[in-house]
Amino acid sequence: MEELKQGFFWGNSTSSMQTEGAWNEDGKGRSVYDIKKAGPNQSDWKVAIDEYYRYSEDISLMQDLGMNFYRFQISWSRVQPDGEGDFNQAGIDFYDRLIDELLAKGVQPMVCLYHFDMPLALAEKYNGFVSKKVVEAYTRFAKKIVDHFGDRVKYWLSFNEQNCFSLKFAFTSSGYLHGEETLRELYQIQHNTMLAHARLANYIHLQKPDLKIGGMLAFQEVYPASSLPADVEAARKFMTFGDFNLLNVFVKGQYLPEVTSFMVQKHLDDILEPSELAEIAQTRSDFISFSYYTSTTISAAKIPIATVPNFYGDFGAELNPALRTNEWGWQIDPEGFYGILMDLYNRTNLPIFPIENGIGMREVWDGEHQIDDDYRINYHRLHIQALKRAVKDGADVIGYLGWGLIDIPSSKGDVEKRYGLVYVNRSNHDLCDLKRVPKKSYAWFQRVTRSNGEDL
């Protein structure tokens, strides 16, 4: 049966810094994103799409689209300006209003508690998640938010794309502001975020058993660049260190033996404090979620000798000549999406939830005519078809969230890389009027949600 279950989740994902704006209003503290400056091909983060004031309009769009689920982030620095110390009631009130309106319009909320925007005060004081002090601060913040909103929010994420803390991106996503970016610091960040996740998951399961918390990974299907055994092994090892180690923590509460053996060889095993491993060992996930946009290939010949597996992708990644590619080098591969759904379900036997999927393209609205984005329709159609095939083949897939409903600045701040079904009338350096304008894909997605994925 390819039919999707009743109550299947259709929806949208965002982060706070890519949507809210109001960067210095109503008591919000600064995050590491608030000090980033605009550049030739990127905006600053001060306004984004003005969601702080326009959330009601956008929730109405979700309702009109037939969406029943919205994954968003609660900004740490909006509700706790310095990341430690007093909480900001005005920030909490904002999310109260947002969540209440979502529920009133039939949209179930999922809260993500960290999407790379460390409160600046914590980054400056402790250098982010390389410090145990930030693990402690995060735990206090997360428990406070779960306690306050847990009566209305059932689904929770501790971190966005948590395996990014196992890769080079760890240093830009963890609040790390100064230092030499050593391998030891990378593995300390990886471990500290695992510990923070475990503490929150264990708290929820002990104190809030009706709530659900899952792990989230940024997933690319990684293929060997050729049939050479060295390429096959490089792809396997890269996914083991970059994806499957964290997945094993989410599901079994344990590091993979291959990773711990590597840490011993590199004299990093002192990071694995027994009392903290005992906390991690208790953690389990209620579902596994992931983002998926593209796939990649790995060529062992391009990887310098003695490169650690965490960095294989930085050196060995190659475009797949068999796939189409957008101008940012992201390749369209729905077959990879199918493979990940099956692999994750076979490995975990937990509900699988793809919560980011979409294609970024450059688009210009002429102020009158609808944007014809057939490429986006085709992208989502192919990926939903792949999802339905995974369901037919036995995977328990509970939803499909796009990135996104609406145009927002990309992860690097580029407004011109647009993912939305709805155009937002602004550019990188001109806010224009921020008008919301549905694209052709909007009406198509309405049919998809209202038919529960039958009308593609």
Secondary structure, DSSP 8 states (H G I E B T S, - for coil): -----TT-EEEEE--STTT---TTSTT---BTTTT---BTTB--SSSTT-HHHHHHHHHHHHHHHT--EEEEE--HHHHSTTSSS---HHHHHHHHHHHHHHHHTT-EEEEES-SS--BHHHHHHH-GGGSHHHHHHHHHHHHHHHHHHTTT--EEESSSSGGGGGSTTHHHHTT--SS---HHHHHHHHHHHHHHHHHHHHHHHHH-TTSEEEEEEE--EEEESSS-HHHHHHHHHHHIIIIIHHHHHHHHS---HHHHHHHHHTT-GGGS-HHHHHHHHT---S-EEEE---EEEE-GGGS-TT--GGGHHHHHEE--TTS-B-TTS-B--HHHHHHHHHHHHHHH-S-EEEEE----B-----SSS----HHHHHHHHHHHHHHHHHHHTT--B-EEEES-SB----TTS-TTSB--SEEES--SS--TT--EEE-HHHHHHHHHHHTTT---
